[in-house]
Amino acid sequence: MADFFENLKNKIVETQVWKSIFRHGYPDTDTNRALVMFTNVLLHLHPVKVRKSALRIRYTWCLGGLTFFMFILLTITGVFLMFYYVPDTRSAYQNIKDLQYAIYFGNLMRNLHRWGAHAMVFLVWLHMTRVFLTGAYKPPREFNWVVGVLLLVLTLLLSWTGYLLPWDQLALWAVTVGSKMAEASPVIGYSGPFGKEMGMRVDNDIRFMLLGGTVVGQSTLLRFYVLHCVGLPLLATLFLVVHFWRIRKDGFSGPL
């Protein structure tokens, strides 16, 4: 009986169909394990070898993975919300109310999106803190640390641009305060140090570029919508790919 199954197995793995799908044998040797990792579109993002100590939950807390999960959750729920939301100052607030009270699963999707955004910001901070406290930013991972800092900035920008979309009083004044802070930026802000000396005016500084005008209005809502739904997510995806790629190249850090 054992010979029968062994012959059947050999016949199956020798077929062209099997070889076209699985290009290497069962990964029971170091060579086969490495080949499987290198030739798989998903697995090739991971290192070929990982120390057991580096994967212990008590060491990593899976904070990077949980942050990425939140990014995927926000992408899925965000696409759902885009079917019902129109970035128009005359209807944006009502669209949010419709999502909350009139559309099936609208309130669920909106709350998943909102609380997922809060959770992502919280998890990114925890992840960065863990990396710093365990010294995982040290060579050869210093470049990936910089990429992580950029991802943190993008996460905050994603939250800020999404804050305006409900178009209520809280969103309006929060963005007004944030844009005033941008206006006070050195060099690129009209009211900031060296701003006027560099030729910045109220109609050409960083605040004007963000708002699309001198006050928060329709142009601001449209710009924030495009940045929140297209520009910043694409940029974050690009940096995430680089982040994962560098993890593969540099390997996971181990405990102190």
C-alpha positions as CSV (number, residue, x, y, z in Angstrom):
1,M,0.0,0.0,0.0
2,A,2.8,2.4,0.9
3,D,4.4,1.7,-2.5
4,F,1.2,2.5,-4.3
5,F,0.9,5.9,-2.7
6,E,4.6,6.6,-3.3
7,N,4.2,5.8,-7.0
8,L,1.0,7.9,-7.2
9,K,2.8,10.8,-5.6
10,N,5.7,10.5,-8.0
11,K,3.4,10.4,-11.0
12,I,1.6,13.5,-9.8
13,V,4.7,15.6,-9.0
14,E,6.2,14.6,-12.4
15,T,3.3,16.0,-14.4
16,Q,3.6,19.2,-16.3
17,V,0.7,20.7,-14.5
18,W,2.3,20.2,-11.1
19,K,5.6,21.5,-12.3
20,S,4.0,24.6,-13.8
21,I,2.5,25.5,-10.4
22,F,5.1,24.3,-7.9
23,R,8.6,24.9,-9.4
24,H,10.4,23.4,-6.5
25,G,10.1,20.3,-4.4
26,Y,8.8,20.1,-0.8
27,P,10.8,22.6,1.3
28,D,12.6,20.1,3.5
29,T,16.1,21.4,2.8
30,D,17.7,24.8,3.2
31,T,18.1,25.1,-0.6
32,N,14.5,24.3,-1.3
33,R,13.2,26.6,1.5
34,A,15.2,29.5,0.0
35,L,14.0,28.7,-3.6
36,V,10.4,28.6,-2.4
37,M,10.7,32.0,-0.7
38,F,12.5,33.7,-3.6
39,T,10.1,32.5,-6.3
40,N,6.8,33.2,-4.5
41,V,5.2,36.6,-5.2
42,L,4.1,36.9,-1.6
43,L,6.6,35.0,0.4
44,H,9.6,36.7,-1.3
45,L,8.8,39.7,0.9
46,H,9.9,37.8,4.0
47,P,13.5,36.9,4.9
48,V,14.6,33.4,4.0
49,K,15.7,32.8,7.6
50,V,14.2,34.3,10.7
51,R,15.3,33.7,14.3
52,K,12.6,32.3,16.6
53,S,13.4,34.9,19.2
54,A,12.6,37.7,16.7
55,L,9.0,36.4,16.2
56,R,8.0,36.0,19.8
57,I,4.8,37.9,20.5
58,R,6.2,39.2,23.7
59,Y,9.0,40.9,21.8
60,T,7.2,42.3,18.6
61,W,3.6,42.4,19.9
62,C,2.8,42.1,16.2
63,L,2.4,45.9,16.1
64,G,3.7,46.3,12.5
65,G,1.3,43.6,11.3
66,L,-1.6,45.1,13.2
67,T,-0.9,48.5,11.7
68,F,-0.8,47.1,8.2
69,F,-4.1,45.3,9.0
70,M,-5.7,48.6,9.9
71,F,-4.4,50.1,6.6
72,I,-6.2,47.3,4.7
73,L,-9.3,47.7,6.8
74,L,-9.4,51.5,6.1
75,T,-8.9,50.9,2.4
76,I,-11.8,48.5,2.2
77,T,-14.2,50.6,4.3
78,G,-13.0,53.8,2.6
79,V,-13.9,52.4,-0.9
80,F,-17.4,51.5,0.5
81,L,-17.9,55.1,1.8
82,M,-16.8,56.5,-1.5
83,F,-19.9,55.1,-3.2
84,Y,-22.1,57.4,-1.1
85,Y,-20.0,60.4,-0.3
86,V,-19.7,63.4,-2.7
87,P,-17.0,66.1,-1.9
88,D,-19.4,69.0,-2.2
89,T,-19.9,71.5,0.6
90,R,-23.7,71.6,-0.1
91,S,-24.2,67.8,0.4
92,A,-21.1,66.4,2.3
93,Y,-22.7,66.8,5.7
94,Q,-26.0,65.2,4.6
95,N,-24.1,62.4,2.9
96,I,-22.5,61.5,6.3
97,K,-25.9,61.6,8.0
98,D,-27.3,59.3,5.3
99,L,-24.4,56.9,5.9
100,Q,-25.2,57.0,9.6
101,Y,-28.9,56.6,9.5
102,A,-30.3,55.7,6.1
103,I,-27.9,53.4,4.3
104,Y,-27.7,49.7,5.2
105,F,-24.4,49.0,7.1
106,G,-23.4,52.6,6.5
107,N,-23.1,53.3,10.2
108,L,-21.0,50.2,10.7
109,M,-18.7,51.0,7.8
110,R,-18.3,54.6,8.9
111,N,-17.5,53.6,12.5
112,L,-15.1,50.9,11.3
113,H,-13.3,53.5,9.2
114,R,-13.2,56.1,12.0
115,W,-12.2,53.8,14.8
116,G,-9.8,52.0,12.5
117,A,-8.1,55.4,11.7
118,H,-7.7,56.1,15.5
119,A,-6.4,52.6,16.0
120,M,-3.9,52.9,13.2
121,V,-2.4,56.1,14.6
122,F,-2.2,54.5,18.0
123,L,-0.5,51.4,16.7
124,V,2.0,53.3,14.6
125,W,3.1,55.2,17.6
126,L,3.4,52.0,19.6
127,H,5.3,50.3,16.8
128,M,7.8,53.2,16.5
129,T,8.2,53.2,20.3
130,R,8.9,49.5,20.3
131,V,11.4,49.8,17.5
132,F,13.2,52.7,19.3
133,L,13.3,51.0,22.7
134,T,14.6,47.7,21.3
135,G,17.2,49.4,19.2
136,A,15.9,47.9,16.0
137,Y,16.6,51.2,14.2
138,K,20.4,50.6,14.4
139,P,22.5,49.5,11.3
140,P,21.7,47.9,9.0
141,R,18.1,49.1,9.5
142,E,18.6,52.8,9.7
143,F,17.2,53.4,6.2
144,N,14.1,51.4,7.1
145,W,13.7,53.6,10.3
146,V,13.6,56.7,8.1
147,V,11.0,55.0,5.9
148,G,9.0,54.2,9.0
149,V,9.1,57.9,10.1
150,L,7.8,58.9,6.7
151,L,5.0,56.4,7.1
152,L,4.2,57.9,10.5
153,V,3.9,61.3,8.9
154,L,1.7,60.0,6.1
155,T,-0.5,58.3,8.7
156,L,-1.0,61.6,10.5
157,L,-1.7,63.4,7.2
158,L,-4.3,60.7,6.2
159,S,-6.1,61.3,9.5
160,W,-5.9,65.1,9.2
161,T,-7.2,65.2,5.6
162,G,-10.0,62.7,6.5
163,Y,-11.0,65.0,9.4
164,L,-12.5,67.6,7.1
165,L,-14.7,65.3,5.0
166,P,-17.8,65.2,7.4
167,W,-17.9,69.0,6.9
168,D,-19.2,69.8,10.3
169,Q,-18.2,72.5,12.8
170,L,-15.6,70.3,14.5
171,A,-13.9,69.4,11.1
172,L,-14.1,73.0,9.8
173,W,-12.4,74.6,12.8
174,A,-9.8,71.8,13.3
175,V,-8.6,72.3,9.7
176,T,-8.7,76.0,10.2
177,V,-6.4,75.7,13.2
178,G,-4.1,73.3,11.3
179,S,-3.9,75.6,8.3
180,K,-3.0,78.5,10.6
181,M,-0.1,76.4,11.9
182,A,1.0,75.8,8.3
183,E,0.9,79.5,7.7
184,A,3.3,80.0,10.6
185,S,5.8,77.5,9.1
186,P,9.4,78.9,8.6
187,V,10.3,80.0,5.0
188,I,7.2,78.5,3.3
189,G,4.5,80.2,5.5
190,Y,3.4,83.8,5.0
191,S,3.5,84.5,8.8
192,G,6.5,82.3,9.6
193,P,10.1,83.2,10.1
194,F,11.7,84.3,6.9
195,G,8.4,83.8,5.0
196,K,8.1,87.4,3.8
197,E,11.8,87.6,3.1
198,M,11.4,84.6,0.8
199,G,8.5,86.2,-1.1
200,M,5.7,84.4,0.6
201,R,2.3,86.1,0.3
202,V,-1.1,85.2,1.6
203,D,-1.9,83.9,-1.9
204,N,1.2,81.8,-2.6
205,D,2.4,80.2,0.6
206,I,1.9,76.6,2.0
207,R,-1.5,77.5,3.5
208,F,-2.8,78.7,0.2
209,M,-1.6,75.6,-1.5
210,L,-3.3,73.3,1.1
211,L,-6.7,75.2,1.1
212,G,-6.8,76.1,-2.5
213,G,-7.7,79.6,-1.4
214,T,-7.4,81.9,1.6
215,V,-10.3,80.3,3.5
216,V,-11.6,76.8,4.1
217,G,-14.2,76.2,1.3
218,Q,-15.1,74.0,-1.7
219,S,-11.6,73.9,-3.1
220,T,-10.3,72.8,0.3
221,L,-12.8,70.0,0.6
222,L,-12.0,68.7,-2.9
223,R,-8.2,68.9,-2.3
224,F,-8.5,67.1,1.0
225,Y,-10.8,64.4,-0.6
226,V,-8.3,63.7,-3.4
227,L,-5.4,63.6,-1.0
228,H,-7.2,61.4,1.5
229,C,-8.6,58.9,-1.1
230,V,-5.9,58.8,-3.8
231,G,-2.7,60.8,-3.3
232,L,-1.7,59.9,0.3
233,P,-2.8,56.2,0.1
234,L,-0.8,55.6,-3.1
235,L,2.2,57.3,-1.5
236,A,1.8,55.2,1.7
237,T,1.5,52.0,-0.4
238,L,4.7,52.8,-2.1
239,F,6.6,53.3,1.1
240,L,5.0,50.2,2.6
241,V,6.4,48.1,-0.2
242,V,9.8,49.6,0.4
243,H,9.4,49.1,4.1
244,F,8.6,45.4,3.7
245,W,11.3,45.0,1.1
246,R,13.9,46.4,3.5
247,I,12.7,44.1,6.2
248,R,13.3,41.2,3.9
249,K,16.8,42.5,3.0
250,D,17.8,43.4,6.5
251,G,16.0,40.7,8.4
252,F,14.1,40.9,11.6
253,S,15.9,42.3,14.6
254,G,16.3,40.1,17.7
255,P,15.9,40.8,21.4
256,L,18.4,43.0,23.2
